[in-house]
Amino acid sequence: MQAILADHSISMSEFKKNPAQVLRDAGDKPVAVLNHNRPAFYMVTPVLFEAMLDELADKQLTALVRQRLASKHEAIEVDIDHI
């Protein structure tokens, strides 16, 4: 069985009746839209989507920083005052 990663869920047929109302009812929470009792997609507000993208970017940046810190012995010292 596939996990539903949202506090709110709704069937596809109910969602189709009034998607705007589903979004209003959910507030800032994600909604799992189900097809045959399995998540077909998740509906999120633009604010939540942006927060998710920011979190993903932060994770990617953290990985890059860790990678560069691990290879700092290869770094070249630069004096930014004399460029």
Secondary structure as UniProt FT lines:
FT   STRAND          8..11
FT   HELIX           12..17
FT   HELIX           19..26
FT   TURN            27..28
FT   STRAND          31..35
FT   TURN            36..37
FT   STRAND          38..43
FT   HELIX           46..70
FT   HELIX           72..74
FT   HELIX           80..82
//
